[in-house]
């Protein structure tokens, strides 16, 4: 997955979710080598330890034990919480 493919996947998932917040993007998981060589350029930020690493307000988990994919809020359970809606930000 390239940065452009990640953005397209997030946009498609958000559009398909409609009014169901459980179907919104909830967590981005990235295999560590994929992070180092491909996705580290996406501009993810970490404002605090509680927030964790986030891209487009979606939590990002990087690990050698994870595959690179986007999970819905329902699929991610508590791992992606607290969820944020960028449209609600000031």
C-alpha positions as CSV (number, residue, x, y, z in Angstrom):
1,X,0.0,0.0,0.0
2,X,1.4,3.4,-1.0
3,X,0.5,6.7,0.6
4,X,-1.9,7.4,-2.3
5,X,-3.5,4.0,-1.9
6,X,-3.9,4.6,1.9
7,X,-5.6,7.9,1.3
8,X,-7.9,6.4,-1.3
9,X,-8.8,3.5,1.0
10,X,-9.5,5.9,3.9
11,X,-11.7,8.1,1.6
12,X,-13.6,5.1,0.2
13,X,-14.2,3.6,3.7
14,X,-15.5,7.0,5.0
15,X,-17.8,7.4,2.0
16,X,-19.1,3.9,2.3
17,X,-19.8,4.3,6.1
18,X,-22.6,6.8,5.5
19,X,-24.1,7.6,8.9
20,X,-22.8,4.4,10.6
21,X,-19.8,5.4,12.8
22,X,-18.9,1.8,13.3
23,X,-17.9,1.6,9.6
24,X,-15.6,4.6,9.7
25,X,-11.8,4.0,9.6
26,X,-10.8,3.1,13.1
27,X,-7.2,1.9,13.0
28,X,-4.4,1.7,10.5
29,X,-2.1,-1.3,11.1
30,X,1.3,-1.3,9.4
31,X,4.0,-3.9,9.2
32,X,7.2,-2.3,10.5
33,X,9.3,-2.8,7.3
34,X,6.5,-1.4,5.2
35,X,6.4,1.6,7.6
36,X,10.1,2.2,7.3
37,X,10.3,1.8,3.5
38,X,7.0,3.1,2.3
39,X,4.5,4.7,4.7
40,X,6.8,6.8,7.0
41,X,6.4,9.6,4.6
42,X,2.6,10.1,5.2
43,X,3.2,12.7,7.9
44,X,1.7,10.9,10.9
45,X,2.0,12.8,14.1
46,X,2.0,12.1,17.8
47,X,0.8,14.9,19.9
48,X,0.9,12.9,23.2
49,X,1.4,9.4,24.5
50,X,-2.3,9.1,25.1
51,X,-3.1,10.0,21.5
52,X,-0.5,7.8,20.0
53,X,0.6,8.0,16.4
54,X,-2.1,9.3,14.1
55,X,-2.7,9.9,10.5
56,X,-5.8,11.9,9.5
57,X,-6.9,11.5,13.1
58,X,-6.9,7.7,12.8
59,X,-4.6,5.8,15.2
60,X,-1.6,4.0,13.5
61,X,-0.1,0.9,15.0
62,X,3.3,-0.2,13.6
63,X,4.6,-3.7,14.4
64,X,6.5,-6.6,12.8
65,X,3.5,-8.7,13.9
66,X,0.9,-6.7,12.0
67,X,-0.1,-6.6,8.3
68,X,-0.7,-3.3,6.5
69,X,-4.4,-2.6,6.4
70,X,-7.2,-0.2,7.5
71,X,-9.7,-1.5,10.0
72,X,-13.2,-0.1,10.6
73,X,-14.0,1.1,14.1
74,X,-16.0,-2.1,14.7
75,X,-13.1,-4.3,13.6
76,X,-10.5,-2.4,15.7
77,X,-12.5,-2.4,18.9
78,X,-10.8,-0.5,21.6
79,X,-7.4,-0.5,19.8
80,X,-8.2,2.6,17.7
81,X,-10.0,4.5,20.5
82,X,-10.5,7.3,21.3
83,X,-11.9,8.0,17.8
84,X,-11.9,11.4,16.4
85,X,-13.9,12.9,13.6
86,X,-11.7,15.5,11.7
87,X,-14.9,17.3,10.7
88,X,-15.6,18.1,14.3
89,X,-12.2,19.6,15.1
90,X,-11.9,23.3,15.7
